[in-house]
Amino acid sequence: MKLSDAHILIVPGYTNSGPDHWQSRWERKMSTARRVEQAEWAKPVREDWVARMVEEVNAAEKPVVIVAHSLGVATAVHALPHIEKKIAGAFLVAPPDVANAGIRPKHLMTFGPYPRDPLPFPSLMVASRNDPFGSYEHADDIAKSWGSLLVDAGESGHLNTESGHGPWPEGTMVFAQFLSRLQP
């Protein structure tokens, strides 16, 4: 699949992705990319976030490729039963352990637990071995249940601007390879 064949849907996590975050950079570079905007980034409500995601996917005129980070991963997966349009694939990065009672802020737990059914489209997950919001073992477990290919990002933190992943050229290369294997 070529970029022009798809609607790239950027799904940020808690507090949004700032201007230097890799998601924002990708959105600016990809002509077919659009961000799922949320009314309340700092106090996410699962039902509201899922509803916005569903609206965006169902409004797409081309097959959708989801690019989700952190709480955006949970949003995307919870939205699936309500989506009517074709999703060509999902690129899932740094999924937080939303069922972990130690997660902060606590209201993020309202996005858990994750559904365990296999995803009905190809998916690739990138996870770090020292992500403060979710262990690599947790990511491996949900990747297996979803049928996602898991890419080990090593010790890369939460794969966000704070962990040094503004431009994230390695992520760009992995995404390009993933996209090239998808069917329009």
C-alpha angles and dihedrals in degrees: 000000000000123000090248090058093060144059104229108211114200110206111188125195136229113340091007127260112290124225094273096047115111091242091057091046091050091048090054092049100044114073093201095049125110130175124232100236118209126205092222117030097169098048105036119196112199096218092050095046092047092048091053091049091050091050092052096047094045090050093054118113095199132046109287127237110194119216104189130175128193112317086011087071091058090045092052095048094047090050095057099089090057099047119106101179129079118273110201095192148321132238104200121191131190101346110203120226095248092177093058111108089210094063117119131244091037096217089070087075088072085077092061153134103040119232109253101208118117113264113251093229138042114287138181124198125199115200136173127224093226104038107148091212100051138008124242088239090058091050090048091051096051092041089057093048092048094044091241124155106241119218116199108223093187117221098343104136116223093335092243138114092280090058092049098264102127100121094016099186092181089058091050091054094047091048092049091052091047092049092049090059096052123100118233 
